[in-house]
């Protein structure tokens, strides 16, 4: 087994034997580098890029970032790794995760889509090994689970171990953006009214869109743009109104949202625009509707969600 394969195995959740070697609260990256016996000089960019891409396409973006963080132990200036991070940031909007659950978008998680700021954020954060007191322990709000090994290792880890990404509040270049919740892949329709820029008063006709991923803080939606007319109304920072319907309560749940990112793409010959939007002051009822969808199984979600016709939404 190569050093990269061993580190890949660790980041997939094989944490056996690491607890005695990594004290609580200590930075785990140097120990992980030593255990895997890995150094950046051993790897070519093609091999490393393939491993990073594999993690991202599984929805495991934090494992890809953890790999960069471990390799950074042997490259203090980070020049080569930051270039790889830049490519990851550029490709992330085109990445479709194979799993139902996916980690936060890279730019959202690191607080910037700029290579230098994102790299600074990555370097300032910590990787730590945690031992939950109970099998279903939830960790602190500033902590994200990179991977988890449920196998018990008494007396060090009776409920297994978890590799944790401990985020910091600030990074070079300014305050870090709030971290986003883990997204869940979904497929249902939503009514959208494009409102133009935040300072514009004009409205755009209501459109139908597909929701492709969902979280408690925002969603990813896809709009058909056959004639290429939506560009001026779908710029980053523009506002829109979302209209969701839950058939069991027969109500329309409305929320103002802001466009965080935009990506033009094609589905065969059809032109589309993919948007990442974050909710703006959502009501408790809207968030409850979102949580109900997140708590449903995939089959139940297909049955539950529907989009009312235009007259119903307007009413």
N, C-alpha and C positions, 0 to 999 in steps of 0.2 A: 504494500500500500504506500502510495506516495505521500509526501507531507501535505499537499493540497487536498488529497482524498481524505486524509485523517482529519484535517481541519473541517472539511465539508461534513464529515461524519459527526463531529462534535456539534457543529451548528445545526445539524438535523436532529439533535436531541440526545446524543450519546455523551452524557456528562458523568458517567461512572468514574469514581476515583478522584474527581477534581476537588471535592469539598475539603479534604484535609490540606490541600496544597494552596488553596485560595482563602485567606482569612475573610471574615465577614466585613463588608464595606471596602475591601481592597480592590484596586483596579485589576480585572481579570485578564486584560489583553496580554500583558507580558507572559503570564503563566500559560495561556492558551498557545501563544507563539512557541514557547519552549516545549510544551507537551507534544505539539504537532511536529516540532523540529523544522519549522518553516521559516524561510526568509524570502523577501521579494526578489532577490537576485537569482533565485532558483526558477522563477516563473517567467514565461514570455506572455506578452499582452494577449495573444490569441487564446491561450489556455485559461488565463485569469478572466478574460471577458466572457468566455463560455460559462464559467461557473457563476459569475455575477448574473448573467442573463438567465440562467436556469433558476436561480433563487427568485428573481423578479417575476418570471413568468408563472411561478407557483404562487405568487402573491406574497412571498417572504422577503419584502424589501429590507426589513431590519436585519435579516441574516446576511444580505448582501453588504449592508453598511458595516455590520460586525466584522465581516471578512476584511474589508478595507481597514477597519480600526486595528485589527490584530496585525495585519501586514505593515501598518504605519509604525509599529514598534521598531522596525528595522529601517525606516526611512523618515527621519525626523523632519525634513523639510517638506515631504509629501508631494513633491513635484509630479512624479509619475502617477501616484494614486489619485491626486486631485484631478488630473486629466481624465482618468477613468470615471471619476465621480461626475465630471462635466458631461461626459457622454451618457452616463446613466440618467442625469437630469434631463437631457435633451430627448432621450428615448422613452422616458417614463410615461408620457401622455399617450404613446402609441402601444404601450404594454398592456396586454389583456391577460389578467391572471387566470391560470387554469383552475384554481381552487375557488370554492364558494366564498371563503373569507380572504381578505387581503389586508396587508398592513397599510398604514397611511401613505399617501403620495409623498415622494421624496422631498419635493420642494416645500410641501406643507410641513412635513416632519422636521426638516432642518431649518425652516424659517426663511428660506430664500431660494430662488432659482439661480442666483449668482454663484459661480464656482468658488470664489474666495470666501464669501460669507458662509456658504454651506460647508466647506471644508473646515473652517474655523469652528463651526458649531459641532461638527463630528468629532473634532479633536478635543473639544472642551468637555464633552459628555464622557460618562464612565460606563464600562461594562462590569457588572458585578455578578457573582454567583450567590443565589439566595436559596434558603431551605425553608419552604412553607411549613407553618405549624399544623396546617390541615390540608387535605388533598385539594380543596377548592379555594384556597386562600387567594384574596385579591391584594395586589400590591399598591403602593402609594401612587397618588395621581401623577407624579412626575416620573413614573417607572413604566416601562413597556416590556412585555415578555418577548424575548427573541426566540427562545426555544425552551422546551420543558422535557425533563426525563422523569417519568412517574415511578421508576423503579426505586424501591426503598433501599437506603444504605445506612442502617443503624450502626453506631449511634449518631453519626454525623447528619444524616438526612433521612429520617424515618418515612417521610412522604415524598422522597425524591428531591431533585434539585431543579432550579430554573436559572437560566442565564437572563439577566435583566439589563436593559438599557436604561441607565439613570440620566435623565435629561437635566440640563442646566438652564437657568433663566436667560442668560445673556451670552452673546457671542460678539466677536470683533465686527464692527460695522453697525452696531445698533442692537436694539432689543429684539430678542428672538420671537417669532410669531407663535401664537398659541398652538399647541399640538392638536392634531385632529384625531377624531375617534376612528377606530378600525372600521373599515367599510365592508358591507356585505353585498355580494352580487345579487341583483334582482332583475326582473323584467316585467314592467307594467307601465301603463300610460299615465300621463299627467297633463293637465291643462296648463299652458304657459301664456302669460301676457308680457311681451317685451316692452319695457318702459323707457328704453334709451339710456343715455347717460344720467348720472345722479342729478345733474343740474338741468336736465331737459324736461320740459313739461309735456311733450307730445307722447302719445301712446301708440302702440302697434297692435294690430288685430290679434285676437287670441289664437294660439296654435296648439296642436297636439304634439307631444314629445314622448320619447321612451326613456324611462328611468333605468339605468344600467348598473348603478351601484348606489348604496344608501348607507348613511350613518346618522347619528344623533345630531351632527353638526352641519351636514350638507349632503349633496347628492351629485351624481354624474348623470347628465341627460343628453340625449341625441335628438337633434332636430333635422328634418328633411329640408334641404336648401337647393331644390332642383334648378332654380333659375339664378342662384347666386345673389339673392336680394337681402339676405339676413345680416351680412357682414357689418354694415354700419350700426346695427341695433344690438350686436352681440360682442361688444368690446369689453376687455377686462375692466371691471369697476362699474359696468352698467347694471341697472337694476331690472328685476323681473318679478312677476307675481306667479306663485305656484298655487294650483287648485287640485287638491287631492280628495278623493271620495272613498269612504269605507262603506260597502254595501250594508253591513249589519246595523249601522246607525243612520243611514240615509242622509248624512250631512256632508257638506262640502267644507274641507279644511283649507284655509287660505293662509299663505305666508309670503312676506316680501323676502327676496333673496338677492344676493350680489354675485356677479360673475367673477370667479377667482382665476380661471384660465379658459382659453378657447383653443380648439384644434379643428381645422378643416380636414375632412377625410372623405373617402369614397366607399360605398358598399356596392360593389359591381359598378354599374354605370351611374348609380344614384349619388348625387352630392349630398353630404351631410355636414353638420357642425356639431361637434361634441363639446359640451360645456361642463365645467366643474363649478358648482354654485354653493355658497354658504348661506345659511338662514340668517335673516336680520330680525332680531327681536321676535322670535317665534312664540306663539301663544302656547300655554300648557296643553290645550286641546290638540294643536297641531303636533306637538312633540309626542303626545300620547298615541296619536295615530301612527307616527313613525315607529315608535317602540313596538306597537302591536305587529307591524309588518316584520320588524327585525326579530321578533320572538316566534314568528311562524316558521314552519318547515317550508322547504321549497315548493312542494306540491300544494300546501295550503295557501301559499302566497298567490300562486297562479289562480286559485279559485276565488280568493278573497277580493283582490284588487280589480277595479274597473274604472273606466272613465265615463262620466255622464255626458250626454250630448250637450251641444252648445247652449240650447235653450235652458236646460236644467242648471248648468253652471252659471249662466247669467242671472238666473232667478235666485 
